Every structure is written in C-alpha cells, then in structure tokens.
Amino acid sequence: MSSSTQTRVIAGIPVAITRKKMKSLRLRICSKTGMAKVSAPVRVSHNNITAFVQSNLQWIASQQALLAQQQATLKPYENGDTLCLLDTHVRVSTNHNAMKSTLQVVEKNNQGSPTHILLTTTPGDTYNKQTALLEKLFRTELKRAVAHIMAEYEPKMQLNVNEFGIKKMRTRWGTCNIQAKRIWLNLALAEHAYACLEYVVVHEMTHLLETNHTPRFWGLVEHFLPQWQKAHDYLGRQGC
Ligand SMILES: [Zn+2]
C-alpha cells in the first residue's frame, strides 16, 4: 500500500510524505503516532514540501504537544466497557488490583471471535498494562482472520503467499515482499472493520500479480474484490 510514502527528516522532525493525485499540499498529525504527514501532489518538488513543512513547524509542535497530553490522560478500560475487534463488539470486564496481569477470553461467538474478555492487571499504570495485553489478543485475532482471508483468495487468485505477519507500522496498512512472497499487515487493522482487513490483504496479494499500482493492478483488485473502493477510501481517511 502507499508505495509512494517516504519518511524524511525536515528541520529535525520525521515527516511522512505521500504523493497523491491532488491539487494542493496537505499537512496533518497522525492521531495515533503523532507523526507529521504531508500529502503532496505528484509534481510538487521536494524543496516546496520542505518549505511548506518549515512554515508550519509551530503548528506541528503545538499539535504534537496536544496529542501527547491527550495520550497521557487516556483512560484504562473499566468493567462493562466495550471495544471493537474487527467487526465484533467485545465486552470488557476488569480487575485493576490483581496479582498478575492477564487477559482471559470469557466468551466467544460461533465464529470463534471473543465477545467477552477479562482484563486483570497489577496495580499501577493500568492503561499501558491493558494495552500490552490487548495487543497480544489483537495479533492473535488478526492472524486468524488473515489466514482465513488468504485461504479464500489464494485459489481465486491462483497464487500462494509464503508467509505473513502482523506488526505495528507508522505509515502503511500493509506491505508485500514480492520475491519472498511475504506480507506484513498493520496491527492497527484489528480496530477497523473486517472488510478493511480483507481489502488490505487482497491489495497486498495483488502485488504478487502486478508489482506497481498500474491500471492493471487496480483492475485486478476490482476483479477479486468489487467492493474494494469503500475500504480503500475509509483507510485513506484514517491516515497511514
Ligand atoms: Zn500497494
């Protein structure tokens, strides 16, 4: 995905630059990582992008500070909260004063997805302890879903993926190493709809048939996943 995204250091700060078909430069701060992101029309020069970022340094610093403040006050899950994991609403039960930090799946639906979990954490820094436990669950569930999607599309697309993995990525939803036939998916996809994950997996698999984002590439995506556009646009708005 977004093979035209590059990270450059401008005035001492890392900036993700994505070239797109658009009319003017756009700057925003990723709400998850705090990273500055510029979307630039294909033909704008690097010097122009640098000048644009430099004229907005104060704004970037203030937005990043604001985000850091918000993140510092993120609340831990409390008993009765719910979270969204792919398309499943998961009820959360908590215990903040346990002897050990653990995550237990209390209930699953008939597809095997957790619908109720128990998060127990030792006292102190509850938010970060819960986050670490949840990431493990998200990884497990994503792997299960990705394996399912690949098993469906490998015969349809007449190809094989050798290996896939899940990792945290700042600027991409997925990547594909064509020689190794290895696909990486962004851990953050766990918090979006199943249709989004399906799109990213099919997109990366399509790279095994067509390296670049050519008209043929998009034609293949359309052929294998006719409803791809909605997920593509939604994920584009989420940034990455
Ligand atoms: Zn791509």
Residues whose N, C-alpha, C, O or C-beta is under 5 A from the ligand:
A	BS01	ZN	M1 S2
